[in-house]
Each structure stands twice: as structure tokens, then as C-alpha cells.
Amino acid sequence: MMSGGNVRVQLRVLMVVIGMMMMVVGRVTSQNYEDALTKSILFFEGQRSGRLPPSQRMTWRKDSALNDGTESNVDLVGGYYDAGDNVKFNFPMAFTTTLLAWSVLEFGQFMGSDLQYALDAIRWGTDYFLKATSIPGTVFAIVGDPYGDHSCWQRPEDMDTPRTSYAVTTTNPGSEVSAEMAAALAASSMVFQAYDAQYSLTLLNRAAMVFDFADMYRGSYNDVFGALVCPYYYCDGSGYADELIWAAAWLYKATNNQSYWDYVLKHINSLPQYIKRMDTDGMPVSGGSFAEFGWDSKHAGINILVSKLVIDRQLNPSPFVFNADKFACSILPESPTKSVTYSPGGLLFKPGSCNMQHVTALSFLLLVYSRYSNDAQRGIQCDNFVVPPSRLVQVAQSQVRLKLSNQWIYVLL
Ligand SMILES: *[C@@H]1O[C@H](CO)[C@@H](O)[C@H](O)[C@H]1NC(C)=O
């Protein structure tokens, strides 16, 4: 019953990525891609918590949750609500922000007048994360009461459910939520380098600090928050090692500081080969971790992100490129090592949670990997055949087209 918010936030998280994809394939095109991009980014304004700025376009939304954090003597006003709920879950919110930033880094140049709105959407997240990490040794992870909120259908402007804030600390650590926030801050710092150098530096310094905290005080927030996150909502099923490596990889990309690269190398081989996720009925689904990417597991994202770094910085590509290829081969319809299925209409299906989050996150990675492979002038090695990078774009595009057609609504319902 509670996975509803979870499902819906995935749509929110990833709708925008769809929008980004459309810009890449937009040449084929149509107005539809542009319109979908605009609406995907506009959607984030509907999810805003806090004091809304004059630039707010979705004007039926008003200020809300202006006292968030006061119980803990900290300002936690802002950030995003979790889909249809009024809770702020900082773990998936941070992943959303990391992906928004990655999308802008890759595709911002194609976004036209929507670029400014995408930057605003990122900043709405990072301004809040700066507040959530303003006390050294403390990272705020949740604001609101997941159960009370979920049973109460109120708009955030009127809500009267508790706005308790929950933090992880040095004695009750939560490495996944902290490291994902570090990743979001580091990725966003790269986005703002060209627009606001001072802000970019603030984000980067905070990212380094929060990463140190996440690594030094290791533990899962599952153990700290119990039923507030598990088994529904945002239970971390894949462990926190992937977020730590993911954050280190983003910090390495942002700083070129060798110590982050050493960290990635030191830990990459200890990531589990198989991980468990929950399916929609709360049953565990087990899969090869190289093929996983979403708010919970970052594995495939790590390999693809790093596949570009090893090329640009002339580093040993093992095991990143090998695993990034394996990921791509797990998706391609014609691949002998395919581990997803396709509906008769051609929509990708992968068990576990909301299917559209897989469709969108995996399609995004295919597009990004296609670009990186093109830059490296190499094909993707699947068993005994080689796939040209353009094939990855084709597959991603086939998914985006389905999403823009009416049919995908039925898939969701
Ligand atoms: C690299 O990062 C480490 C860890 O944060 C830090 O101690 C070190 O000073 C940094 N090195 C440089 C050259 O900035």
C-alpha cells in the first residue's frame, strides 16, 4: 500500500530524464519532444516545498511547510515533496538531483529556453541540501511523518500532519543518504561552474565534507529509521557501498583529485555481484548488479560515469568499461545476454518496483553511454558481436516514443 509514493516519485524523478533524452533524439523529430521536455521540467515546480519565488510558473501552488526544521532548531524549508505525498525523502530527492545535474551536463546545450528552468530545478534541490547538511556530523534525511502523511489526503498548503525532521549522525549513521547527497552536490557543482562560480564552489566544498562523513561513519539508514523507510518507501536494498563509490566518482569528476579515484579503485571490486530489490508486492528480486540503476542501486551508473573518466584521463578501463558493456548488452533486444523482456508493443520490462523507472533510467544510461562510446570511437562488445553506439540511441528512442504515445499510460495503470 505504501509503495504508491515510491512508484510515483520514480515517475517524477525520471520524467525529466525522458525530457533530456528527447533532446538528443530530437532531430528526428517533432514538437512533441520539445513540449515533453518543457513539461518534464515544469513538473518539478509542482513538487516544490517552501517559499515559492516570483518566478514560479505553476501558480496554483503556494507557500507550504514554512516551519520545517524548527523542531530541530534548523532551517529545512524548501526541497521537493515526494510525488503524491507531502513528505520530503532526501535519499530519492538527492538521486533526482544528481540525475538532473547529469542530464544538464550531457544535454544542457540542447535544451534551449528550458535550460534556465532545469538549472532552477537543480538549485531548488541543492539549496535545500545545503540546509540539510549545514551542521557538521549531521545529515537530515526525512521531513514529515510517512505514515500520518500517507493516510491523509491534504494539499501541502493546508497540511496539519507532523513535520518531524529525522537525521543521521555520527552515532546513527546513514551512508546511502549522505553519499547520495554528496553525489548530488558534486554533480551540481559542475553544472554551476559556468553560471555561478561561487555557488559551484560552495556546493563542491560541502560535497567533500558530506562524503567524508558518509565514509567515516558507515551504516545504513534502514537501521536508524526502521519502519519509516522499510519495507515500503525508500528502503535501501542494495547497501550503501554503491552510493559511496558513486559519490567518490562524481567528486573525482568534479575535482580531479586522485584520492577520490583511489577510493573508487579500492572499493569497486567489493561491490556485490548480485543485489536484491523489492518488487511491487514487497518480494525480493535478485539480479546481476551491473544491470541495475535507480534511486536504490547505482551500479550501472557508476560504470558508465567512470567509462568516460578513464578515457579522458587515460586510466585503466578495467573493470568499468567491461561492466558498462555488460549493462548495455543486458538491455539490447537482440543481445544473447539480455536480462530484460519487451512487451509485444516494444516496451522494456524489468521486474521490481515501478517499471517506468527502469525504462527511463536505463534509457538515459544507454544514451549517455552511446555518447561516451562514440567519443572513444569504440563499439559495445556483447559476447561475440560488436554493437555500434548508434544502436543504443535507437533502443532508447524506441522507449521514448512509446512513452509519448498514449499507450504507456495503460502500462502504468
Ligand atoms: C584531495 O582530497 C583529499 C580528501 O578530501 C584532501 O585531503 C586533499 O587535500 C585533496 N588534495 C588536493 C590536492 O586538493
PDBQT file of the ligand as one rigid body, heavy atoms in Angstrom, charges set to zero:
ROOT
HETATM    1  C1  LIG A 501      42.147  15.668  -2.191  1.00  0.00    +0.000 C 
HETATM    2  O1  LIG A 501      41.105  15.243  -1.361  1.00  0.00    +0.000 OA
HETATM    3  C2  LIG A 501      41.560  14.846  -0.061  1.00  0.00    +0.000 C 
HETATM    4  C3  LIG A 501      40.361  14.241   0.639  1.00  0.00    +0.000 C 
HETATM    5  O2  LIG A 501      39.331  15.151   0.750  1.00  0.00    +0.000 OA
HETATM    6  C4  LIG A 501      42.145  16.022   0.660  1.00  0.00    +0.000 C 
HETATM    7  O3  LIG A 501      42.610  15.628   1.940  1.00  0.00    +0.000 OA
HETATM    8  C5  LIG A 501      43.305  16.581  -0.146  1.00  0.00    +0.000 C 
HETATM    9  O4  LIG A 501      43.777  17.747   0.439  1.00  0.00    +0.000 OA
HETATM   10  C6  LIG A 501      42.850  16.881  -1.588  1.00  0.00    +0.000 C 
HETATM   11  N1  LIG A 501      44.012  17.208  -2.390  1.00  0.00    +0.000 N 
HETATM   12  C7  LIG A 501      44.085  18.298  -3.132  1.00  0.00    +0.000 C 
HETATM   13  C8  LIG A 501      45.307  18.463  -3.952  1.00  0.00    +0.000 C 
HETATM   14  O5  LIG A 501      43.189  19.118  -3.166  1.00  0.00    +0.000 OA
ENDROOT
TORSDOF 0
